[in-house]
């Protein structure tokens, strides 16, 4: 839990303890700080005795800087100081001086690697007083890594903590106290509405004594399949992570071994942005074969696969050597995910030798951990408890206590928390988790699916379940939590991501109060009630509730969004409400597919509508055209394999492009010598910078298009469309054909082409 040494009574709403949007944290109450400062000296924070700690620190008044930002040390300290200076400028319009402080020498408390300070006045950068540092040492005594403290009076505000990330966390905690809100990463679809920054010309910071400690060590964000993660999306994502106290980012080495989503493809930007914030970098993932491909090492797969012959010492040594060589060349990696392939079962010869898949996994993981301790002691190993390895190994194959175990309850139900005895579907998984906790002496963390690919970006917000999970897992003494994300539908899952991050820091957070605070901060008091209904109506797990129930809920949720839109004129919530409404339109189209009779014209129409809506909104922050979505609009006869590298590469390349285009519908039926069939060519703005897109269409022999090309201008959510008449000549060859739409920018940059399938009859 978030074990704060002192209470914080700096705001009009009374004592505050937890960070966040609600019930507690500096959240909404931080806004009161600014108004109090503008009116005059605010009430000071109280220490353990309850006595006032002093007058406020004057930061900006009369359009002039009244304080100086100081920094010292390694890790995130210099970046944290720059962040503080830049945000204070955005709040007040005034740029404070930024200076390096002298080395405090032996005054530095144990575990502190850097600090930031706000000092009254704009003179020179003298040392931070040894007494203030000693006070920080007392606050942080016995605290774990990432704990931070804010200690301030009218002369100096010290921001520091244990470990390289702590100064940055402390800065963001201070900014939250001024009313800044870090809702989401700054992805283009937010159009600048990912944060809220107050505006004031007078800023005074009340005296403060506040110490926070993390509730868990591993607070992670996964890229997982990485359809929409790009070199451009990683900086804002890692930025949001640091602001929400997450400390580890996980990017796969090579997802499914397809060469599409690869660590090395984003390594440069990931390593740079992570280092700036001292965020840990983790890689690896499903597939021993990513390092020991069967095509290159057939001698190590005599048992038939899917895992290599674990019992063969030469095979095991070869795998370990490949991983060690990979890590040696990438020193930024601190945690390696040694996961088996994503398969339902190991082959019989391996199971005959070891008894269970978990036992076999122990053999691989333990050997890798042993070698890394000797050769790369700064890298830890993780194994996954998932599918055939969800149960712990037997006592004859115990897991190395230094190995991190990630428990992944893939088949769980979200109508109740994992430990709820009333949810029978979760009982086996809950018992497996308890068994891991009782047998594994090392770190045990959760890999959660609060945003699932198989949900096809449906609005699913099981916030009560998430909070219940946190309580249950905290009671078991778990060491962390992580979930995966996609920038493409971050807006759909924004409160889920925010709540999970907050609970990772403080599992005792009141989730109901957190949601109340989030709704008011994000949408305004007038719209908060309607938005509360929206989140209640979108709490159901679509894996356990049919399209009839979901259609009813989604329809009512859409009405709640319209009511909320009528209660606000603020551009930030209106932008979010527009996006969430688009998402519900997609969800309702998805449900129409589920309700339509098999083989009916109604089903074909529903699939066409769904495909068009997904494509039209794939860059608006609300939906992702992943493999499950492809299967939804194509139907069982037109589905591609889950490991179709071509489809995945097209999606990945499209999100990395500045603009894109597609044809609607994606399938045409043409009659030889018949009437023309309409095809809409649509262009879209991917990076929300505005573009002129030139398009051309290439048709097979016997098919004409009028016009065969054109120019479309797009900006933000405003795409553009050209209507094309497609006709098959009387002598056109019958059968399946393809029309290819090609797109380029005015400077000649080629964009991802889009096919339109045509059947000539």
QUIZI-V94455 format. One record per residue. N is the residue number from 1. RES is the residue in one small letter. PHI is phi in degrees with one decimal (none if undefined). Layout:
n=(N;N)
res=(RES;RES)
phi=(PHI;PHI)
This chain:
n=(1;2;3;4;5;6;7;8;9;10;11;12;13;14;15;16;17;18;19;20;21;22;23;24;25;26;27;28;29;30;31;32;33;34;35;36;37;38;39;40;41;42;43;44;45;46;47;48;49;50;51;52;53;54;55;56;57;58;59;60;61;62;63;64;65;66;67;68;69;70;71;72;73;74;75;76;77;78;79;80;81;82;83;84;85;86;87;88;89;90;91;92;93;94;95;96;97;98;99;100;101;102;103;104;105;106;107;108;109;110;111;112;113;114;115;116;117;118;119;120;121;122;123;124;125;126;127;128;129;130;131;132;133;134;135;136;137;138;139;140;141;142;143;144;145;146;147;148;149;150;151;152;153;154;155;156;157;158;159;160;161;162;163;164;165;166;167;168;169;170;171;172;173;174;175;176;177;178;179;180;181;182;183;184;185;186;187;188;189;190;191;192;193;194;195;196;197;198;199;200;201;202;203;204;205;206;207;208;209;210;211;212;213;214;215;216;217;218;219;220;221;222;223;224;225;226;227;228;229;230;231;232;233;234;235;236;237;238;239;240;241;242;243;244;245;246;247;248;249;250;251;252;253;254;255;256;257;258;259;260;261;262;263;264;265;266;267;268;269;270;271;272;273;274;275;276;277;278;279;280;281;282;283;284;285;286;287;288;289;290;291;292;293;294;295;296;297;298;299;300;301;302;303;304;305;306;307;308;309;310;311;312;313;314;315;316;317;318;319;320;321;322;323;324;325;326;327;328;329;330;331;332;333;334;335;336;337;338;339;340;341;342;343;344;345;346;347;348;349;350;351;352;353;354;355;356;357;358;359;360;361;362;363;364;365;366;367;368;369;370;371;372;373;374;375;376;377;378;379;380;381;382;383;384;385;386;387;388;389;390;391;392;393;394;395;396;397;398;399;400;401;402;403;404;405;406;407;408;409;410;411;412;413;414;415;416;417;418;419;420;421;422;423;424;425;426;427;428;429;430;431;432;433;434;435;436;437;438;439;440;441;442;443;444;445;446;447;448;449;450;451;452;453;454;455;456;457;458;459;460;461;462;463;464;465;466;467;468;469;470;471;472;473;474;475;476;477;478;479;480;481;482;483;484;485;486;487;488;489;490;491;492;493;494;495;496;497;498;499;500;501;502;503;504;505;506;507;508;509;510;511;512;513;514;515;516;517;518;519;520;521;522;523;524;525;526;527;528;529;530;531;532;533;534;535;536;537;538;539;540;541;542;543;544;545;546;547;548;549;550;551;552;553;554;555;556;557;558;559;560;561;562;563;564;565;566;567;568;569;570;571;572;573;574;575;576;577;578;579;580;581;582;583;584;585;586;587;588;589;590;591;592;593;594;595;596;597;598;599;600;601;602;603;604;605;606;607;608;609;610;611;612;613;614;615;616;617;618;619;620;621;622;623;624;625;626;627;628;629;630;631;632;633;634;635;636;637;638;639;640;641;642;643;644;645;646;647;648;649;650;651;652;653;654;655;656;657;658;659;660;661;662;663;664;665;666;667;668;669;670;671;672;673;674;675;676;677;678;679;680;681;682;683;684;685;686;687;688;689;690;691;692;693;694;695;696;697;698;699;700;701;702;703;704;705;706;707;708;709;710;711;712;713;714;715;716;717;718;719;720;721;722;723;724;725;726;727;728;729;730;731;732;733;734;735;736;737;738;739;740;741;742;743;744;745;746;747;748;749;750;751;752;753;754;755;756;757;758;759;760;761)
res=(x;x;x;x;x;x;x;x;x;x;x;x;x;x;x;x;x;x;x;x;x;x;x;x;x;x;x;x;x;x;x;x;x;x;x;x;x;x;x;x;x;x;x;x;x;x;x;x;x;x;x;x;x;x;x;x;x;x;x;x;x;x;x;x;x;x;x;x;x;x;x;x;x;x;x;x;x;x;x;x;x;x;x;x;x;x;x;x;x;x;x;x;x;x;x;x;x;x;x;x;x;x;x;x;x;x;x;x;x;x;x;x;x;x;x;x;x;x;x;x;x;x;x;x;x;x;x;x;x;x;x;x;x;x;x;x;x;x;x;x;x;x;x;x;x;x;x;x;x;x;x;x;x;x;x;x;x;x;x;x;x;x;x;x;x;x;x;x;x;x;x;x;x;x;x;x;x;x;x;x;x;x;x;x;x;x;x;x;x;x;x;x;x;x;x;x;x;x;x;x;x;x;x;x;x;x;x;x;x;x;x;x;x;x;x;x;x;x;x;x;x;x;x;x;x;x;x;x;x;x;x;x;x;x;x;x;x;x;x;x;x;x;x;x;x;x;x;x;x;x;x;x;x;x;x;x;x;x;x;x;x;x;x;x;x;x;x;x;x;x;x;x;x;x;x;x;x;x;x;x;x;x;x;x;x;x;x;x;x;x;x;x;x;x;x;x;x;x;x;x;x;x;x;x;x;x;x;x;x;x;x;x;x;x;x;x;x;x;x;x;x;x;x;x;x;x;x;x;x;x;x;x;x;x;x;x;x;x;x;x;x;x;x;x;x;x;x;x;x;x;x;x;x;x;x;x;x;x;x;x;x;x;x;x;x;x;x;x;x;x;x;x;x;x;x;x;x;x;x;x;x;x;x;x;x;x;x;x;x;x;x;x;x;x;x;x;x;x;x;x;x;x;x;x;x;x;x;x;x;x;x;x;x;x;x;x;x;x;x;x;x;x;x;x;x;x;x;x;x;x;x;x;x;x;x;x;x;x;x;x;x;x;x;x;x;x;x;x;x;x;x;x;x;x;x;x;x;x;x;x;x;x;x;x;x;x;x;x;x;x;x;x;x;x;x;x;x;x;x;x;x;x;x;x;x;x;x;x;x;x;x;x;x;x;x;x;x;x;x;x;x;x;x;x;x;x;x;x;x;x;x;x;x;x;x;x;x;x;x;x;x;x;x;x;x;x;x;x;x;x;x;x;x;x;x;x;x;x;x;x;x;x;x;x;x;x;x;x;x;x;x;x;x;x;x;x;x;x;x;x;x;x;x;x;x;x;x;x;x;x;x;x;x;x;x;x;x;x;x;x;x;x;x;x;x;x;x;x;x;x;x;x;x;x;x;x;x;x;x;x;x;x;x;x;x;x;x;x;x;x;x;x;x;x;x;x;x;x;x;x;x;x;x;x;x;x;x;x;x;x;x;x;x;x;x;x;x;x;x;x;x;x;x;x;x;x;x;x;x;x;x;x;x;x;x;x;x;x;x;x;x;x;x;x;x;x;x;x;x;x;x;x;x;x;x;x;x;x;x;x;x;x;x;x;x;x;x;x;x;x;x;x;x;x;x;x;x;x;x;x;x;x;x;x;x;x;x;x;x;x;x;x;x;x;x;x;x;x;x;x;x;x;x;x;x;x;x;x;x;x;x;x;x;x;x;x;x;x;x;x;x;x;x;x;x;x;x;x;x;x;x;x;x;x;x;x;x;x;x;x;x)
phi=(none;-82.4;-92.9;-83.2;-68.0;-128.7;-82.4;-120.6;-112.7;-85.0;-117.0;-65.7;-82.9;100.1;-63.0;-119.3;-126.7;-105.0;-76.5;142.3;-91.5;-147.5;14.2;148.8;-73.2;-61.6;-9.9;-63.5;-61.3;-58.7;-62.4;-65.8;-61.0;-66.9;-65.8;-66.2;-64.5;-67.4;-84.3;143.5;-55.6;-90.2;-62.4;-79.7;-62.6;-109.7;-88.6;-61.4;-79.8;87.2;-81.3;-62.3;-93.3;144.4;-80.3;-73.2;-88.2;-78.5;-106.7;-142.5;-158.6;59.3;73.3;-131.0;-71.2;-119.0;-148.5;-123.5;-90.1;-117.0;-149.2;-153.0;110.7;-105.6;64.0;-89.6;-58.1;-64.8;-62.6;-60.8;-64.1;-64.4;-61.2;-61.7;-58.9;-69.3;-69.5;-63.0;-66.9;-67.3;-74.6;-110.5;81.3;-118.2;-95.1;-80.6;-63.2;-126.2;-139.4;-77.8;-89.0;-62.2;-61.4;-75.5;61.4;-71.0;-76.3;-67.9;-66.0;-59.4;87.3;-85.5;-111.8;-167.4;-153.4;-129.0;-145.6;-110.0;-112.7;-60.1;92.6;-119.5;-82.5;-69.3;-101.1;-78.0;-69.1;-73.5;-57.1;-59.9;-64.6;-68.0;-66.3;-63.9;-61.4;-62.5;-60.3;-66.6;-63.3;-96.6;-59.7;78.1;-78.6;-77.9;-54.8;83.3;-64.1;-139.5;-138.3;-117.1;-127.0;-148.8;-138.6;-79.4;-111.4;-154.6;-116.4;-98.2;-123.6;-156.3;172.1;-94.6;97.7;-70.7;-86.1;-57.5;-59.8;-69.1;-58.7;-64.3;-62.0;-66.3;-62.9;-64.2;-63.0;-61.5;-69.8;-90.2;107.2;-69.9;-125.0;-103.4;-72.4;-158.9;-64.7;-81.7;-70.8;-54.7;-60.6;-74.8;50.8;87.6;-100.2;-85.4;-135.6;-122.1;-123.1;-69.1;-130.4;-150.8;-105.1;-131.8;-128.3;-128.3;-103.7;-61.0;-56.7;-144.3;-140.0;-138.5;-126.3;-123.9;-125.5;-70.6;-82.6;-149.8;-85.0;-102.1;-122.8;-120.1;-128.6;-106.4;-82.5;52.6;-74.8;64.2;-61.4;-114.4;-77.0;-133.9;-60.5;-80.6;-84.9;-67.1;-57.1;-65.8;-67.7;-66.0;-60.2;-62.8;-56.6;-63.0;-67.5;-109.2;67.7;-80.1;-126.1;-141.7;-113.4;-116.8;-126.8;-65.4;-63.6;-163.9;-62.7;60.0;65.8;-92.3;74.2;-99.5;-100.7;-127.6;-60.5;-65.8;-68.4;-124.2;-55.9;-58.6;-71.5;-64.5;-62.4;-64.9;-71.0;-67.6;-62.2;-57.8;-107.6;59.1;-79.5;-69.3;-112.0;-126.3;-146.8;115.5;111.9;-58.9;115.4;-57.5;-68.8;-63.4;-106.7;-133.8;-61.1;-61.8;-63.9;-90.4;-131.1;-61.0;-67.3;-99.6;-128.4;-66.1;-79.6;101.0;76.6;-84.6;-96.4;-68.1;-71.9;-56.9;-75.8;-87.5;-57.3;-66.9;-66.0;-63.3;-62.3;-65.0;-61.1;-60.5;-62.5;-65.2;-65.3;-61.6;-64.0;-60.5;-69.7;-61.6;-83.0;-133.3;-67.1;-74.4;-80.8;-115.5;-143.2;-117.7;-88.4;-91.5;-106.4;-71.6;-58.1;-80.4;-128.3;-75.1;-155.5;-84.4;-72.5;-57.7;-58.4;-69.9;-67.4;-62.1;-77.3;-112.2;92.7;-137.2;-63.6;-64.0;-63.5;-63.7;-62.8;-59.1;-60.5;-69.7;-63.4;-64.0;-68.0;-62.6;-61.9;-62.4;-68.1;-65.2;-59.1;-84.1;-100.7;-138.2;-64.1;-82.7;-111.2;-100.1;-114.9;-125.1;-117.4;-116.9;-99.2;-159.5;53.2;-71.7;-111.8;-69.4;-86.9;-68.6;-69.4;-73.1;-62.1;-79.0;-130.3;-64.2;-77.8;-50.1;-65.0;-88.1;-82.1;-83.3;-107.3;-102.9;-91.8;-118.0;-81.6;-58.4;-90.5;-74.7;-109.3;-108.0;-79.9;-162.0;-71.6;-59.7;-94.4;-72.7;-65.5;-75.6;-103.0;-60.8;-63.5;-98.2;-59.7;-61.9;-68.1;-62.1;-66.8;-63.9;-64.1;-62.1;-64.8;-61.5;-65.6;-82.1;-109.7;-98.1;-86.2;-101.3;-67.5;-132.0;-129.2;-102.0;-105.1;-105.4;-119.6;-75.0;-135.7;-105.5;-62.8;-71.7;-80.8;55.4;64.3;-62.6;-73.6;-125.2;-132.0;-80.2;-64.8;-66.0;-62.4;-59.8;-65.5;-63.7;-58.3;-61.2;-66.9;-60.6;-72.0;-64.0;-64.8;-86.0;77.7;-70.0;-107.7;169.2;-151.9;-152.9;-146.5;-96.8;-145.4;-137.3;-54.7;-60.1;-126.8;-61.4;-61.3;-58.7;-109.4;-53.7;-67.9;-66.0;-60.1;-65.4;-66.7;-61.9;-63.0;-65.1;-71.5;-62.7;-80.1;-145.6;-69.4;-88.5;-57.8;-79.6;-65.9;-64.5;-65.6;-61.1;-63.4;-56.7;-66.4;-61.4;-61.8;-69.4;-68.3;-87.0;-117.2;91.8;-60.5;-67.7;-98.0;-63.5;-64.1;-63.1;-69.0;-61.5;-64.6;-56.8;-71.8;-65.7;-73.7;-112.6;-92.0;-75.2;-80.1;-69.4;-77.3;-119.9;-129.3;-78.0;-64.3;-65.9;-62.6;-65.8;-59.7;-61.0;-63.2;-66.4;-63.3;-68.5;-65.6;-64.5;-64.4;-65.0;-64.8;-65.1;-63.7;-62.0;-62.2;-75.0;-108.1;-144.8;-118.7;-69.1;-63.8;-66.2;-64.3;-66.0;-63.0;-63.4;-64.9;-60.4;-66.4;-66.9;-66.8;-59.0;-62.6;-68.4;-61.6;-66.1;-61.9;-66.4;-65.2;-59.1;-65.4;-63.6;-63.1;-67.6;-93.6;-73.3;-64.0;-60.2;72.7;-92.4;-63.4;-62.0;-66.9;-60.1;-65.5;-64.6;-66.4;-63.1;-63.0;-62.0;-59.0;-63.3;-67.5;-63.0;-63.3;-68.4;-116.8;-69.0;-111.5;-97.0;87.2;-124.0;-154.6;-129.3;-81.9;-84.1;-63.5;-66.7;-67.4;-57.3;-64.6;-67.9;-87.2;-88.9;81.3;-62.3;-79.2;-113.3;-71.8;-98.0;-59.2;-60.1;-99.0;-69.0;-67.4;-65.9;-62.1;-60.6;-64.4;-61.6;-64.6;-59.5;-65.0;-64.9;-70.1;-88.1;-93.5;-74.5;-148.6;-156.0;-155.5;-160.9;-110.6;-129.7;-79.9;-86.0;-140.3;-118.4;-113.1;-114.0;-101.4;-60.1;72.9;-89.8;-69.3;-65.3;-110.9;-76.1;-133.0;-95.5;-97.6;-115.9;-114.5;-139.8;-96.6;-83.1;-95.5;58.9;-101.8;84.5;-149.5;-103.0;-113.6;-97.0;-129.5;-138.3;-120.2;-112.1;-114.5;-72.0;-55.6;89.0;-118.3;-115.4;-127.9;-135.3;-81.2;-88.7;-172.4;175.1;-130.1;-130.3;-112.5;-131.0;-155.8;59.6;-77.8;-88.4;-79.2;-142.8;-133.1;-122.5;-89.6;-119.2;-95.6;-111.0;-132.5;-103.4;-69.3;-62.1;-100.8;-64.0;-71.7;-72.2;119.5;-86.6;-139.1;-133.4;-102.3;-110.8;-97.4;-114.1;-130.9;-150.2;-88.1;-61.7;-85.8;94.7;-58.5;-84.4;-102.4;-70.5;-69.0;-131.1;-87.6;-125.5;-82.2;-134.1;-113.4;-100.8;-118.6)
